[in-house]
Amino acid sequence: MTWTINTSIIMQGVSKLWVLSEFQVSLISLNFVVGMFLGSYFWGILADIYGRMFSFKKTVIFALLGGIGLTVSPSVEWVYISNLVTGFGVGGEIALGGTVLAEFTPPSRNWLIGLLCMFWSLGGAISALLALMFQFTGEAVMWRWVCGICAGTEFLFLFLRWNMPETPFWLYNQERYTEAHSVMKKVQKKNQTDHFDLNYFSFDSFISGTGFQESKSSIILKIFGKVHIRTTLIMSLIYFLGNFAFAALVYFMPMLIKQSSSEESTTFVWVIILIQQAAGIPGNFLAAWLMESSLGRKWLLVVASLVTSVLTFLFLMANGVGTTLLFSSLMMMCSYLTWSVAYTVTPESYPTEIRNSGVGWANTCAKFGGIVAPPLMGVLMELESGFVVSLVGISGVFVAIGLLCSLIKEKRVMKE
């Protein structure tokens, strides 16, 4: 999420530095989302064939290189290419993060995946905070400082991730049982428990395949095969529409805030965005708690999507600083809550041997929604009633997401 907010910061700064048209500025976000679109499915497929860590350790390298490229960009063309590379790495990280955590965690604790999404909000808040901290350098320079610091964090992640072992689920599914047991022993030692073994993970509840390494074409055919086609289509639409709405709101939030509050101060805009992103943190905690309640994943998704729709409409009706801050922050909190649940449900919906391809495909659809959103929002916002039309449309999209979520078949593993 840090790089998503960074893209919004870059768009504002680069437009000041090189005096670009609205179309040229929109290409910055478009290149980032195209990179995510390609990366999410590319790294997802490789993770199913060659292992989760094979991909997970390389995605951060691309994010690091892209971040460095953005920091030293001598031209807008360089910004386009660097943001594409950054997106290619970030897309893979998003596709793999939930799967890696899920496969190191007992199924009864998969609610931790929802809690993992808290770091989306935290990353967005940090990015907005960095924008405020370096605002004294001027918008034309500030974005370089923000990108440079975020590239530094990618280097830290690369260092922390490099010695991570392969997930026991993937090893087990490849019939590499000795290696799977070895990883579990490391987990057992780390957690200082005598009861942490392969059976604790209830492998049979996640594995429905034959346990051999399948080809790329076979994996793709499976996620679109008779058994999983319904799940794949529903998830594809949810992710496409969800990221369409989310991208439209995030990339154009500075403009939406200015129109809603009639406030032109750049500092004020980034303060509100900081609060919005911070509001996502309690949203993620709330998701982690409610997912294990009687409401469950499916109906929590339905309710959260519909509430987000209502809050988007209230954001449209806001008139002044107070109501803009209130409704936009609540809207983002519920939006993050929805994504937390979606990122928990998706890996649970596929068996191990095709899980990351299923998640990768869903994320690819999400990025396609993100590709469509910027140019469409740009056209709408140029209309005289663009602010109203845009938010009414986004509110309607959240209603459609809620209806689609009602069709999901929940497959969570209940706590003992």
Residue pairs with C-beta under 8 A, 6 or more apart in sequence:
1 119
1 120
1 121
1 122
1 123
1 124
1 127
1 277
2 123
2 124
2 126
2 127
2 150
2 153
3 32
3 63
3 67
3 86
3 87
3 90
3 127
3 150
4 32
4 124
4 250
4 251
5 123
5 124
5 127
5 128
5 131
5 250
5 273
5 277
6 70
6 127
6 143
6 146
6 147
6 150
7 28
7 29
7 32
7 83
7 251
8 29
8 250
8 251
8 253
8 254
8 273
9 127
9 131
9 142
9 143
9 146
10 28
10 70
10 79
10 83
10 143
10 147
11 25
11 26
11 28
11 29
11 251
12 139
12 143
12 254
12 266
13 139
13 140
13 141
13 142
13 143
13 144
14 20
14 25
14 28
14 76
14 79
14 143
15 24
15 25
16 138
16 139
16 140
17 140
17 141
18 75
18 76
20 76
22 378
22 382
23 378
24 76
26 374
26 375
26 378
27 80
28 79
28 80
28 83
29 247
29 251
29 374
30 371
30 374
30 375
31 80
31 81
31 83
31 84
31 87
32 83
32 84
32 86
32 87
32 90
33 87
33 247
33 367
33 370
33 371
33 373
33 374
34 84
34 87
34 367
34 371
35 66
35 83
35 84
35 85
35 86
35 87
35 88
35 89
35 90
35 91
36 87
36 88
36 90
36 91
36 94
36 363
36 367
36 370
37 87
37 91
37 364
37 367
37 368
37 370
37 371
38 87
38 88
38 91
38 367
39 59
39 62
39 87
39 88
39 89
39 90
39 91
39 92
39 95
40 91
40 92
40 94
40 95
40 360
40 363
40 364
40 366
40 367
41 95
41 360
41 361
41 363
41 364
42 88
42 92
42 360
43 55
43 58
43 59
43 91
43 92
43 95
43 96
43 360
44 55
44 92
44 95
44 96
44 356
44 357
44 359
44 360
44 361
44 363
44 364
45 216
45 219
45 220
45 356
45 357
45 360
46 54
46 55
47 54
47 55
47 56
47 95
47 96
47 99
47 356
47 360
48 214
48 219
48 353
48 354
48 355
48 356
48 357
49 213
49 214
49 215
49 216
49 219
51 166
51 170
52 96
52 99
52 100
52 103
52 166
52 167
52 170
52 356
53 100
53 164
53 165
53 166
53 167
55 92
55 96
56 92
56 93
56 96
56 100
56 161
56 164
57 158
57 161
57 162
57 164
58 92
59 89
59 90
59 91
59 92
59 93
59 96
60 89
60 93
60 154
60 157
60 158
60 161
61 89
61 158
62 85
62 86
62 88
62 89
62 92
63 86
63 89
63 90
63 93
63 154
64 89
64 151
64 154
64 155
64 158
65 85
65 89
66 82
66 83
66 84
66 85
66 86
66 87
66 88
66 89
67 82
67 86
67 147
67 148
67 150
67 151
67 154
68 148
68 151
69 78
69 81
69 82
69 85
69 86
70 79
70 82
70 83
70 86
70 143
70 144
70 147
70 151
71 144
71 147
71 148
71 151
72 144
73 79
73 82
73 144
91 363
91 367
94 363
95 356
95 359
95 360
95 363
96 356
97 116
98 113
98 116
98 343
98 344
98 346
98 347
98 359
99 167
99 347
99 355
99 356
99 359
100 167
101 112
101 113
101 116
102 110
102 113
102 169
102 347
102 348
102 355
103 167
103 168
103 169
103 170
103 352
104 167
104 168
104 187
105 112
105 113
106 200
106 201
106 202
107 201
107 202
107 205
107 206
107 348
107 412
107 413
108 413
108 414
108 415
108 416
110 344
110 347
110 348
110 412
110 413
111 288
111 289
111 291
111 292
111 344
112 288
113 340
113 343
113 344
113 347
114 284
114 287
114 288
114 291
114 340
114 341
114 343
114 344
115 284
115 285
115 287
115 288
115 340
116 343
117 284
117 287
117 336
117 339
117 340
117 343
118 280
118 281
118 284
118 285
118 340
120 280
120 284
120 336
120 339
121 277
121 278
121 279
121 280
121 281
121 283
121 284
121 336
122 277
122 281
123 277
124 273
124 276
124 277
124 280
125 274
125 277
125 278
125 280
125 281
127 146
127 150
127 277
128 270
128 273
128 274
128 277
129 274
130 145
130 146
130 149
130 150
131 142
131 146
131 270
132 267
132 270
132 271
132 274
134 141
134 142
134 145
134 146
135 142
135 266
135 267
135 270
137 145
139 266
165 182
165 183
165 186
166 179
166 183
167 183
168 180
168 183
168 184
168 187
168 198
168 201
169 201
169 203
169 206
169 207
169 352
170 352
171 177
171 179
171 180
171 183
172 180
172 198
172 203
172 207
172 211
172 352
173 207
173 209
173 211
173 352
173 353
174 211
174 212
174 213
175 211
175 212
180 198
181 197
181 198
184 196
184 197
184 198
184 201
187 196
188 194
188 196
188 197
202 413
205 413
206 351
206 352
206 355
207 351
207 352
207 353
208 351
208 353
209 351
209 352
209 353
209 354
211 353
214 222
214 353
214 354
219 353
219 354
219 357
220 357
222 228
222 353
222 354
222 357
223 232
223 350
223 354
223 357
223 358
223 361
224 232
228 350
228 354
228 358
230 409
231 349
231 350
231 358
231 408
231 409
232 358
232 361
232 362
234 404
234 407
234 408
235 346
235 349
235 358
235 361
235 362
235 365
236 361
236 362
236 365
237 365
237 404
238 342
238 362
238 401
238 404
238 405
239 342
239 362
239 363
239 365
239 366
239 369
240 365
240 366
240 368
240 369
241 369
241 397
241 400
241 401
241 404
242 338
242 339
242 342
242 366
242 369
242 401
243 365
243 366
243 367
243 369
243 370
243 373
244 369
244 370
244 372
244 373
244 397
245 335
245 369
245 373
245 394
245 397
245 398
245 401
246 335
246 339
246 370
247 369
247 370
247 373
247 374
248 373
248 374
248 376
248 377
248 390
248 394
249 256
249 312
249 331
249 332
249 335
249 394
251 373
251 374
251 377
252 377
252 381
252 390
253 273
253 276
253 328
254 269
254 270
254 273
255 381
256 315
256 328
256 387
256 390
256 391
257 263
257 268
257 269
257 272
257 273
257 324
257 328
258 264
258 269
259 387
260 315
260 316
260 318
260 319
260 324
260 328
260 387
261 268
261 272
261 318
261 320
261 321
261 324
261 325
262 320
263 269
263 321
268 321
272 324
272 325
272 328
272 329
275 325
275 329
276 328
276 329
276 332
277 332
279 329
279 330
279 332
279 333
279 336
280 332
280 333
280 335
280 336
280 337
282 333
283 332
283 333
283 334
283 335
283 336
283 337
283 340
284 336
284 337
284 340
286 337
287 300
287 304
287 336
287 337
287 338
287 340
287 341
288 340
290 300
291 297
291 300
291 340
291 341
291 344
291 412
292 415
293 300
295 303
296 410
296 412
297 341
297 344
297 345
297 348
297 408
297 410
297 412
298 345
298 405
298 406
298 408
298 409
298 410
299 406
300 341
301 338
301 341
301 342
301 345
301 402
301 405
301 408
302 402
302 405
302 406
303 402
304 334
304 337
304 338
304 341
305 338
305 398
305 399
305 401
305 402
305 405
306 398
306 399
306 402
307 334
308 331
308 334
308 335
308 338
308 398
309 395
309 396
309 398
309 399
309 402
310 395
311 327
311 330
311 331
311 334
312 331
312 391
312 394
312 395
312 398
313 391
313 392
313 395
314 323
314 327
314 331
315 324
315 327
315 328
315 331
315 391
316 387
316 388
316 391
316 392
316 395
317 323
317 327
318 324
318 326
318 327
318 328
338 401
345 408
345 410
345 412
346 358
346 359
346 362
347 355
347 358
347 359
348 411
348 412
348 413
349 358
349 408
349 409
349 411
350 357
350 358
350 359
377 390
380 386
380 389
380 390
380 393
381 387
381 390
383 389
